[in-house]
Amino acid sequence: MTEPSYPDPTVMSHARAYDYVLGGKDNFEVDRQAAQAVIDLAPDLPALGRAQRRFLLRVVQMCAKEGIDQFLDIGTGIPTAPNVHGTARAINPDARVVYVDNDRTVFVHNNALLATVEGVVSIQEDVREPQRIFDDPKVRSLIDFDKPMLLLFIGLFHLVGDQDHPAALIARFRDRMAPGSYMCLSQFCTDGSDPAAKAKLEEISVNSPAPMCFRRRDEILPFFDGFEMLPPGLVDVQDWWPDEDQPPTALKVAAAVGKKV
């Protein structure tokens, strides 16, 4: 694989656009314009982004309390706080974390952030090449696939088209995971999403490196084959262990957690 070029400020990046949605500053004008076009149709998109972040952190906390001490976060996005390693280490100071993303901007930011953090690393790889992730020396130094772990796919698989066989990719990871491991996943869902906002999100992503791919819930459920799904199952992300009633959003993200038994 050739060395990826540095970030192109003329091409929209999903990671940078999501950073803008969450209120971050690590984005270019092309990212802000793309994200704002969707927000104009779905003004609650930032609330949906925050709900997805809460889901991520709750699952990390749950697994750390269950004794999980190794975390593989694929499609991590531009780092924000609180993060996976800080959340896990608040419960288990020895928790080990590997962040994986194929976006150069994410890799550069994570490397700068984690340069002096022992037991936490970032690599630039693609979920569509599982073996490269398994074989990476940094991954092998921190992740023992023979012991339980948490595998995170947050907001990733709506960027993986059907032509890349996402269920088969997830099965490659599942088959390497030890019993007692967990997987959490969230992705944009067709069911209940506002058609105009969905169409705009798909439209603005057409010329990006990863066009957006909404899926129905019945298309997402097979991603959890081989896992025992935890309550409340595959639900809107804001409904996964809610602290309080959350208003419905124009766009829907489905989320669930599975345990390999």
N, C-alpha and C positions, 0 to 999 in steps of 0.2 A: 504494500500500500504506500502510495506516495505521501510525502509530508503535506498536510493540509495548508492552504494559504492562510494569511491573517484575515481577520474579519473584514468583510466587504460592506462598507456603509451604504451601498446602493441596493443590497439584497436583504429583504426582510428575514429576520431570524426569529423563530418561535420563542426561543429562550429570552431574547432581548425584549420582544413584545410582551411576554408574560411578566418580565421584570417591570415594565412600564405599568401593566395592569395592577401589579402589587404595590406601585408607588415608588419603584426603584429609579435609579439614575443611570444605570448601565445599559443605555439603549441609544439608537440613532433615530434621526427624523423619519426614516422609512419605517422603522418599527413603531414609532409613536403614531404615525398616520394610519398604519394598518390596524393597530389596536383600537384607536379612537373611532375608526369607521364601524367597528363592531360594537363598541360601547355606545355609539349614537343610537343603535337599534336595540341594544341590551344594556341599559344603564347600570344594571346590577352585576355586570361582569366582574368588577373588582371584588364584590361581596362573594361571588362564586369562587374566585381565586383564593380568597382568604379561607373559605370553607374547605377547599381542597388542602390548603396548608395545615389547617387544624386536623384534618383527617390524618395526614402524614405524621404529625407530631404525636397524636393520640396512639397510633399504631406503634410507633417507636417506643413510647412510654410503656404500653401494654406488654410488648415483647421483652423489653429490658426487665420489667418486673417479673416476667416469667423465666428469667435467667438467660435469655438470649444475649450473647456478648459479641456477636459479629453481624455486621450490616453491610449489604451490598446494594447501593442506590444507583440504579441505571436510568439515565435520563434526568440527572439531578437538577439541571437548570442553573442559572446564575445564583451563586450563594446568597442566602439571606439569613437573617436571624429571627427567631431561634432556628437552629439547624439540626441535622440528624445527630452529628457527633456530640454536640453540646447537650442535646436532650437525652441521649442514651447515657452519656457520662455523668449526668446529674444523678442517675440511678446506679450505674456501674462505672466507676472511674477507669476501669480497664477495657471498656468496650472498644472494639476496632471497627473502623468504617472505611470502605472504599467507595469513592464517588466516580461514576462513569458517565461520560457524555461525549458525543461526537462533534459538538459545537466548539469551535476554536476559542470563542469568547469565554465560554464556560470553563474550559480547560485552563486558560490563562488566569482567570480570576481565582479559580480554586487553587491552582498552584501557588499563587501569591499568598492566599489566605492561609494555606496549610503548610507552608514551607518549613515551619518550625514546630509543627504539631505531631508528636510521635504517635504512631498507631493509627493515623488517618492519612489517606493518600487520595490523589485524583489521577485518573488516567483518561486519555482521549481514545475511545473505542466506540463501536457501533453495536447495538443490540442484535443486529442482523448477522453478526459474526460471533456467535457465542464462544467458539473455541478459542478465538483470539483473547477474549476476556478470561476464560479459564486458564490459559497458558501465560498470561501476563505475569512477569516476576513480582510486581507490586501486589497483585491480587493473591498470588500464591504465598506471599510472605505474611499476609494478614488473614486470609479467609481459608478455613479448613472445611472443605465441603463434606467431610465425614462427620461433622458436628452440626447441631441445629443452628440456623441463621435466620435473619429476616432479609428477604429480597424485595426491593421496592421498585415498582413500575408506576410512578405517579405522573399522570398526564403524558405518558409516552406513546402508548399504542394507537392513539388517534393520529400519530405521525408515521405509522407503519401500515402501508397499504396491504390489501388482501393478496396482492401478487407476491408479497414476501412471506406469506403463510404465518401470521402471528401466533396462532395456536401451536403450530409446530415449533416455533422459536421458544415459546414459553415452556413447552414440554422438554426441550433440550436442557433448560435450566432446572426444571423440576426433577429430571432424572439424575442430576448431579447433586441435588440437595439431600441431606440426611432426614430421616423421619423426625418429626418434631419441629421441623422448619416451618416458617411462615412466608407467605407471599401476599403483598397488598398491591392493588392495581386500581387505577382510576383512568377513565377516558370519556371524552365527549360522547353523549348518547343521543340518538335520534328521538327516542320516546319522550314526548313532552316538550321538546325544544321548539322554540319559536321558528317557523320556517324561514322568515326573512333574515333573522339574525344568523341562523345556520347557513343559509345561502351566502351571506356576506362573508362569514368566516371561511367558508370553502373557497369563495372567489378570491379573497385577498391572499390566500395561501397557494394558489395555483402555480405561481412562478417562484415559490420558495423552494429550498432544497427538499422539503418534506410536505407535500400537499396534505391538507387536513382530511381525515377519514372518520366521519361519524359512524357509529354502529348502533343497531338495536340491542336491547338487553339480551335477547335470545341469541344474538351473535357474540356477545361478550361472555356469556355463561360458560361456553366450552373452554375458555381460557383457564378455567379453574378445574378442568378434568384432572383427577388424581389428587385433588385437595379436598379436605372437608371444610366447607364454607362456614365461617363463624356468623352467629347472629349479629345484625339483622339481615344478613345476606347481601345481595346486590341491590343497592338502593341509591337514591340521589345522595351525593356526597355530603350534603348538609344534614342528612337524616341518619348518618352513621354515628351513633352514640351522641345525639344532640344534647347540649347543655340547656337549651331552651327552644321554643318553637321558632323555626327559621322561615321567613317568607319564601314562597316559591320564586325561582329565578327564570328568566326568559330562556336561557340555555341550560341544558342539563348535563351534569357529569355524573356518571354511574361509578360506584366504588364498592369494593368488597375486600375481605381478607380471607385467605384460605390457609389451612394447616395440613402439611403432609403427614399422613399417618402410616 
